[in-house]
Amino acid sequence: MNLMSEGSGPRVEARSDAILNVLPLPVIVIGGDDHIIEANMSAQSFFQMSLSVLRRHTLEEIVPFGSPLLALVQQVRTHGGSVSEYRVDIGTPRIGLDKIVDLFATLESDGSAEVVVMLQEKTIAEKMDRQLTHRGAARSISAMGSMLAHEIKNPLSGIRGAAQLLETSVSGEDHALLRLICDETDRIVKLVDRFEDFSDGRPVEREAVNIHSVLEHVKRLATSGFARNIRFSETYDPSLPPVWCNRDQLIQVFLNLVKNAAEAIGPDSIDGEIELSTAYRAGVRMVIPGSNSRVALPLEICVRDNGPGVPEDLMRNLFDPFISTKASGSGLGLALVSKLIGDHGGVIECESLPRRTVFRVLLSMQAPRDGRVLESDG
């Protein structure tokens, strides 16, 4: 990116490029004809276009019609100086419709028509706040899970045993009613078992895990069962380092997400598709509650589907217990997913549009405390 002062040499230019490319905030340079002439790596990721593709577009072509960013750039060219504008929606179907950013624009140099624009996405902080709320909601039912397991499962066992004894002495319609009692008792026990998952407060046993082996295992399970009618695609970053995690719990997380995606698409869809993707995203950090420590979350794993999307009125509380888009759903699946990801120090978020719903999991790349180099389990 050519942001050098007069008299700078190639070494300074290369250093400027390196510095801008490690910034977690998108930065673009707009030429006098409104074409994009430079963009750092964060900007390329934000707009989901490479630099060569961005350079083929004008600013007007990559932001919404009538976007305040267009007027902001023109204001900087006309009056000079630096101009800021806060909470501007520049979302598009390509990058997502929920893209609220703060904008900072300035001339590249005095007398130049080129404008440098920096964007700061606000939704990241808001999603982090919501994630911590989701974790609190999951923990709030942990005690309830333990209580239910003790106070409900024992009497249910007695009820089922009595019904089984009565089955041997009745017939016809009465036998069917007793069978119904047994079946419903079993269903309640299964529900209570799911509550018990929340009450497990033991430390997570972790190892170095190849996330792609987890996703391929989940895919095999899905395509041999509930998602046999759905096409899968993979977009993996082969250089992604291993994840320091509990393999079984990650399988549980992604199997749940893939199952939800398959159910959203439905068994009758002729073009149903689920995409699994991984990527390394530098710059995402979260403060650990109760401390000043910050944890980097550079490992991104996404599950995308082309189903009808999540109803807007459910989005904000999607990971809360008892919230479900399915008529027969218990609303505990995504709450458990949120708890498991939280136990790993990660974040899960959802973006949903018709025919494009994305569940995005961000995990840390944290080495063991003894300093050993992680080796993947394959």
N, C-alpha and C positions, 0 to 999 in steps of 0.2 A: 504494500500500500504506500503510495508516494506522498507522504506527509512530511517531507524534509524541509528544514529551513535553508535559506540561501547559503551556498558554500558547502553543503553537506555532501559527503561522498557515498560510494556504494555500500561501504561498511555500515554507515549510519542508517542508510535506507533499509538494509537487511535487518538491522536491529529494530528499526521502527516496525517493520512487518512482523517480526517475531513477537514484539511486545503486544501489538494489536491483536494478533491471532491467539494469544493466551488469555485475553480479556474475556470474562464470561458474558459480557454485554454485547449485543449486536451493534456494529458500527458500519455505516455505509457512506460512500462519497458520491454525490450526485453532480454530474457535469452540467455545464451551462445549457445544454440542450435537454436536460432532465433525464438523460440516460444514466444508469448506474455504471460507475467506472471502477469502483473498488468496494470490496466487502470483506470483512474479516470472517474467520471460521464460524463464530457464533451467529453472525448475520446469515451466512449460508445455511446453517442449521435452522435458524428461525424461519426463513422464507422457503426452506426445503428446496433450494436451487443451488447449483454450483456457481462459482464466480463467472465461468464462461457463459452460463445460461443467463445469469442476472445481467450481464453486460449487454445482452440482446434486448433488454426491456427498459422502458422508461419507468420512472417512479409511479406515474399514473397507472401503469399496467399491473403493478404488483400490490397496490393498496386499494381499498374500496373506493367506489365512485364518490367524489366530493369529500375525500378524507381531509381532516384538518391538517394533516402532515403536508399536503400540497400547498396550502396557504402559508404554513409555517416556513417552508423553504423559500417561497416567494418574498415573504416578509424579511427574512434574513438577507436576501439579495438586494432588496430595496433599501433597507435601513441599516444594514450591517449589524455588528455586535452579535451577541448570543441570545437566543430565545428558547424558552422552555414552555412546555404545555403538559398538563398532567391528566392521567386517566383518559387516554384517547383509545377508542376501539378501532384497531386496524385489521380486524379479523376478516378472513376470506375463506371460502370453501376449501382452498388448497392447504392453508396453514391452520385452519380451525377458526370457528366463528367467535370463540371466546378469547380474544387476544387484547387485553387491556394493558396499555403501556404508558410510561412517562416518556416524553420526547425532549431531546436536547439538541439544538441545531446551531451551527456557527459557520462562518466563512472559513475556508481552508487557509486563506491568507488575504491580506488587504488587497482590494482591487480585483480579486478573483471572483468568478461566477460559480465556482465549485463550492458546494455546501457539504459539510460533515454532519451527519445525523447519528446520534446514539439513542438506542431504545432500551428501556428498562421494563421488563415485563412484571406487572404487579401481581398477576394471578399466581406466580410461584409462591410468594410469601403467604398469600391468602390460602392456597392449597396446603401449605405446611401447617398453618394454623388449624385448618379443618382436619388435617391428618391427626394432630395431637388430640383434637376433640374426639375423633373416631376411636383413638386408642383408649381414651378415658371412658368412652361408652362401653367398649369391650370389657375393660377391667371392672366396670361397675356391675356387670352381671356375673363376674367370677364367683363372688360369694353366693349369689343366687344359685349358680350351678351346683356348688357343693351341697347347699341346703336341699335342693330339689333331689339330688342323687340319693341323699340319706332319707329324706322325709317322704318321698314318693315311690321310689323303686321297691322298697321293702313291702309296703302294703299292696302294691300292684302285683308283686309276686304271689302274695296270698290270694288275691282275687283270681288270678289266672289259675292257680292250683285248684281252687274250689270249683271253678268253671269246668276244668278238665275232669274232675271227679264226677260232676253232675252229667257230663256228656255221656257217660257210660250207662246212665239210667233213663235217658229221655230219647225221643226220636222225633222225626218230622220237623215241624216249625220250631219247636223248643230247641232242638239240636242246632238248628241254624242260628238261633238267637245266642246260644252259648258260644258257638263258633265266632260270632260277631264280637262277643265280649273278649275272647282270647285275642282276636286279630287287633282290636282297638287297644287292648292292653299292651300288646307288642309294639304297636305304633307309638304309644306314649313313652314306653321304655326307650325306644330309639331316639325320640326327641330329647329325653332327659340325658341320654348318653352324649348328645351333641352339646348340651350345656356343660357337661363335665370337661369337654375339651377346653373351655374357657377357664376352668378353675385350676388347670395345671400350671403352677407357678415355678416349677423347677427350671434351673438354668438350661438353655438350649445347648445340646451337645453338637459341636460343629466339626467340620472337616473341610479341606479344600475340595470343591466340587466344580466340575465342568458344567456350566449352566446349559450348554447345548445338549449334553447327554440327558439332562433332566427334561428339557423340552422335547427331545426325540422320544423319550420314554412316555411322556404324556401323550404325544401324538399317536404312538402305537396303541396305547390304551383307548384313545378316543376313536380312532379309525376302525378299531375292531369291535366297537360297541355303539355308543350313542351318537357318534358323528360319522358313521360309515357313508352317509349320503353327502358329505360336505368335502369340498376341495380344500386342501391345505397348501400354503406357500410359506417359504422360510426366507428371511433376509437376515443372515447372521454376520456378525463381525468376527472373523476367525481369530483375530488377535486378542480377543477379550480375555483378560486374566481369569483364573478360577475365583469362585465366590467362596468366602469363609462362612459356611452355613450348615444347616441340618438338611441333608438331601431329602429325607422322607417328608419333612414339612414343606420344602419347596415343591416337591411333587404334588402334595396336597393342595398347595396354593394354586399352581398353574392348572392342575386338573379341574379344580373348581371354576377357574376363570374360563377355561376352554369349554367346559360343560355348559356354563351360562351362555357363552357365545353360541354354541350349537343349539341350545333351546330357544334363544332369541331368533336365530335364523329359521328354525322350524324344520320338521321332517319333510315337508312338501316343496321346499324351495328347490328350483332347478339350477340356480347359479350361486348357491351359498358358498362362501369362502371365509376361511379363518387364516389370518397371517400371523406368524410368530416371528418376532424380530428382536435382535440384540444390537446394542451400540454403546460406545464409550462417550459419555457427555461430561466434559470437564466443566467445573464452575458451579455445580449445584452443591450447596452445603446446608446443613441444618444444625441449629443449636440444640444440644442435649438438655432436656428440661432439668432444672435444679442445678445446673453448672454453667460454666462459661465455655465449655468445650464445644467445638464445631466438628461435625463429622461430614466428610466428603461422601457424596452419593453419585459416583460417576458411572455405575453400571446400570444401564437401562434395558429392561426387558418388556416388550409390548405384546399384547394379544388384541388383534383387531378383527372385527367381523363386519359384514355388510348386511346385518339385520336391521330391523326397523328403528333401533335406537332406544335409549332410556327416556321415559317420560320426564319432561322438564321439572315437574313438581317433586320428583323423587331424587333428583340429582344431588342436591345439597346434603341429604341425609342418607345417601345410598349405602354407606358402610355402617350405619347404625343397626343395632339388633332389631329384628322383627319388621324390617323394611324389605319388601320384595315386589318385583314386577310380575311374579307368577301367582296365579289364583291359588294354587296348592302349595306355594312355597312357605317355608317357615321363617324366612328372613334372617337366618343365622349364618348362611354360607359366606357372604361377603364380610360380615362382622368378624367371623373366624379368620378369614383371609387377612383382614386388616390387623388383627391381633398377632398373627404369625409373622407378618412382615414387620410389624412394630417390634416384636421380640428380637428380630434380626437387626434392629436399628435402621430399618428402611422406611420407604414411603410408597403408598399406592394411591393413584389418582385416576380419574375417569373423565374422558371427553366424549360426548356423544352427539351425533347428528344422524339423521336418517341415512342408513346404508354406510355409516362409518362410526362405529363405536370403538374406542381405544381404552383399554386398561393398561396403564403404564406403571411398572414397578421399578423403583430406584433403590439400589442396594449399595452398601459400602464395600470398598476393597480394603478390608482391614486385615493386616497380618497378625499372626499370633504374637502374644506379648514377649515370647522369648526370642523374637527376631528371626525365626526360621523363614526361609523362602517357601511360599506355598507351592505345592506340587499337585496338579489336578489328579483326581481319581480316574480320569478318562471319561 
